[in-house]
Amino acid sequence: MEFDKDFLKTLTVLYAEDDSHARTSLSNILVKLFKKVYIAEDGRQGIEYYKRFHDTIDVIISDINMPHMSGMEFLKEVRTISEDVPFIFTTAHQEQGFLLDAIKHGVYHYANKPINVKEIIEKIQKACAVQYEQTISAHNYKEAQQYLNVINQVAIVSKTDLMGDITYVNDTFCNISGYDREEIIGNSHSIIADPDTPKEIYQQIWENLREGKKWSGKLKNKAKDGDPYFVNANIFPMYDDYDNEILGYMAIEFLTTDEENEKREYKARIRQLTIEHKKVEMALQKEIKALKNKLDTAEHMDLLQESSSKVSNQNKQLLKQMAYYEEQIKNFETEKLEIQQKSKEHFFNMTSQNKHLLRENKHLRKRISELEANGNKQTQEIIEIKTQMNEQTQLILNLKDVIKHRENEIEVLKKINEQNK
């Protein structure tokens, strides 16, 4: 295994050893390889260091036999703070009594003295790399879940199998399409396809998806009551964990209507006018500040009068521009009120149709929440069982490695005894 020096330089090590010669020999090497090394003369000093700096310490190396606090006591104290930090024992003796207890408390490696430095460095790099990958994986998963939750609240989301039959829809999909989840799951996605949409578009979508490509574009869909609605769609294949096989397809769509386009254009115009108004205001303030500075330091009144007259003319022009922009804003406000009135009328018309659906959705959501709660409970139980199995498996593997190591040492001793005879 090759050493990743750049990676090692990001790590912090806590090293506990009561033997001054052994401590000096290894610590001189560690400080050259790692970002930071805390050196303790016994377990008691080691745990003091860990309590103070545990947020930054990535791995611990410790002797077993030490005064004041043994290595095993040190390990147990560490595990009350962190169950994950890799812990490596070093020893000059065959301490079988510590073996099972050490494995029980999660010792990562058990090294004999004199210490094989290359072996220790390899173990540290491997242990910390696993920890780093797990941390990054957990962070990425959490971040992805946050993104999915946000998308779920604002987008129309659906999943299909390879044949195009719907396997999942979110609440927004049901609210926009008018279908209950029970009505839509298992049906072909074409159930919401509007007949006005050219067949060539759907052919292009399927060609892209089967080639593993994403398709993006505008689609016209049809709700349950026959009303059309337009969406900006992003449709892409979903792969297995190895990114080898396509398992199905996902569509993330955003509703777009003429009314919403008008609102966006109106907001853009208001925003632009506001920016221009602020620029004018800032320019005025800058001119006024410059005038004040000239008044404070001026030596000639003629220059001041000329500057004042010039600024006054500029102010008049700017005030005219501001009056024009204010008139434009009033016009846009009138347009805004008209658009809002149309939106209210449309909203009231839709409300009467949605009341019944909302009541049904409320009942269905309650039922789904109960099912999800039961599912989460069962999932948690499965995770706990798997965790216990993994811990037991790791314990067995560690024990096998140690036994094998001891058997090799016994074979070496036998050969030495035979040679001595």
C-alpha positions, 0 to 999 in steps of 0.5 A, spaced: 500 500 500 502 506 497 502 512 502 498 518 501 502 523 504 497 529 502 492 525 506 496 523 512 498 531 512 490 532 514 490 527 520 491 528 527 494 523 532 494 522 539 500 517 541 500 514 548 507 511 551 510 511 558 517 508 555 521 514 553 525 511 548 519 508 544 515 514 545 521 518 542 523 514 536 516 513 534 513 520 535 519 523 531 517 519 525 509 521 526 510 529 527 514 529 520 508 525 517 502 528 520 498 534 521 498 534 528 501 529 534 499 529 541 504 525 545 502 523 552 506 519 557 501 515 560 493 513 559 491 519 564 494 524 560 492 521 554 485 521 556 486 529 558 488 530 551 482 527 548 477 530 552 480 537 550 481 535 543 477 529 541 473 534 535 480 534 531 483 527 533 483 522 527 486 516 530 489 514 537 496 509 538 497 507 545 501 502 549 497 497 553 501 497 560 502 504 562 502 507 569 496 511 572 491 509 567 492 502 563 491 502 555 485 498 556 482 503 561 484 509 556 480 505 551 474 504 555 474 512 557 475 514 549 469 509 548 464 513 552 466 520 548 466 516 541 465 509 538 468 511 532 475 513 532 480 508 530 484 505 536 491 502 535 494 498 541 502 496 541 505 491 546 511 488 547 508 482 551 503 476 549 497 479 553 492 474 551 487 477 557 486 483 553 485 481 547 477 479 547 476 485 551 480 490 546 476 487 540 469 488 544 471 495 545 473 496 538 480 496 537 482 497 530 489 494 530 493 490 535 501 491 534 507 488 537 513 491 539 518 493 536 513 497 532 513 496 525 512 503 523 510 502 515 505 497 518 502 502 523 502 508 518 498 503 513 493 501 518 492 509 520 491 511 513 486 505 511 482 506 518 482 514 517 480 513 509 474 509 511 472 514 516 473 520 511 469 516 506 463 514 511 463 522 513 463 524 506 457 519 504 453 521 510 454 528 509 452 527 501 446 523 503 443 528 508 444 534 503 441 530 497 435 528 502 434 536 503 434 537 496 429 532 495 425 535 500 425 542 497 424 539 490 418 535 493 415 541 495 415 545 489 416 540 483 411 535 480 415 528 481 413 522 478 417 515 477 416 509 472 418 502 471 422 501 465 415 500 461 412 507 463 408 504 468 407 509 474 410 507 481 411 513 485 408 520 485 408 526 490 403 530 493 404 536 488 403 531 482 396 529 485 394 536 486 395 538 479 393 532 475 387 531 480 388 524 480 388 520 487 395 516 488 391 510 488 388 512 481 395 513 478 399 508 481 400 502 476 397 506 470 401 508 464 404 515 464 400 516 458 394 517 462 396 525 463 399 525 456 395 531 452 392 528 445 395 535 442 402 533 444 405 530 437 407 523 438 414 525 435 416 528 442 414 522 446 418 518 441 424 522 442 423 522 450 423 514 450 429 514 445 433 518 450 431 515 456 433 508 453 440 510 451 441 513 458 440 520 456 436 526 460 430 529 456 428 536 457 423 540 454 416 543 455 410 538 455 402 539 455 399 535 460 392 533 461 388 533 468 383 528 470 378 533 469 380 534 462 383 541 463 390 542 460 396 544 464 403 546 461 410 544 465 417 544 464 419 537 464 426 534 466 426 526 465 432 522 466 433 514 467 435 511 474 440 506 475 442 501 480 447 502 485 453 500 480 450 505 475 450 499 470 443 497 469 437 502 468 431 501 474 426 506 471 425 513 470 424 519 474 420 526 471 421 532 475 416 538 472 415 545 474 408 548 472 408 554 467 402 557 465 401 564 461 398 567 468 405 565 471 409 568 465 405 574 466 407 575 473 414 573 472 415 578 467 411 583 471 416 582 477 422 582 472 420 589 470 419 592 477 425 589 479 429 593 473 425 599 475 427 598 482 435 597 481 435 604 476 431 608 481 436 606 487 442 607 482 439 614 481 438 615 488 446 613 489 448 618 484 444 623 487 447 622 494 454 621 491 453 628 488 451 631 494 457 628 498 462 631 493 458 638 494 459 638 501 466 636 501 467 642 496 464 647 501 468 644 506 474 645 503 473 650 497 477 657 497 473 660 491 466 662 491 465 662 484 467 655 483 462 653 489 456 657 485 458 654 479 458 647 482 452 648 485 448 651 479 451 645 475 448 640 481 442 643 481 441 642 474 443 635 474 438 634 480 432 637 476 434 632 471 434 627 476 427 629 479 424 629 472 427 622 471 424 619 478 417 622 476 417 618 470 419 612 473 414 613 479 409 614 473 411 607 470 411 604 477 404 606 478 402 603 471 405 597 473 401 597 480 395 598 476 397 592 471 399 588 478 392 589 481 388 587 474 393 580 474 391 579 482 384 580 480 384 575 475 388 570 479 383 571 485 377 569 480 381 563 478 383 561 485 376 561 487 373 557 481 379 552 483 377 552 490 370 549 490 373 543 486 379 542 490 375 542 497 372 535 496 379 533 494 383 536 500 378 532 504 380 525 501 387 527 501 387 529 508 384 522 510 389 518 505 395 522 508 393 520 515 393 513 513 399 514 509 403 517 515 401 511 519 403 506 514 410 510 514 411 510 521 410 502 521 415 502 515 420 506 519 419 502 525 420 496 521 426 499 517 429 501 524 429 494 527 432 491 521 438 496 521 439 495 528 439 487 527 444 488 521 448 493 525 449 487 530 450 482 525 456 486 522 459 488 529 459 480 531 462 479 524 467 484 525 469 481 532 469 474 529 474 477 523 478 481 528 479 474 532 481 470 527 486 475 524 489 475 531 489 467 532 492 467 525 497 472 527 499 468 534 499 461 530 504 464 526 508 466 532 508 460 535 510 456 528 516 461 528 518 459 535 517 452 534 522 453 528 527 457 532 527 451 538 528 446 533 534 450 530 536 451 537 536 443 538 
